[in-house]
Amino acid sequence: TESAIGLAILSIYYKLKQTIQMDKVKNIKG
């Protein structure tokens, strides 16, 4: 269903966002 696809996209988006934030923190500390 469309809602399932939307949830999948949202979950992937948030995971990517978290990893990007982690990389930024690592770069700042490094």
Secondary structure, DSSP 8 states (H G I E B T S, - for coil): -HHHHHHHHHHHHHHHHHHHHHHHHHHHH-
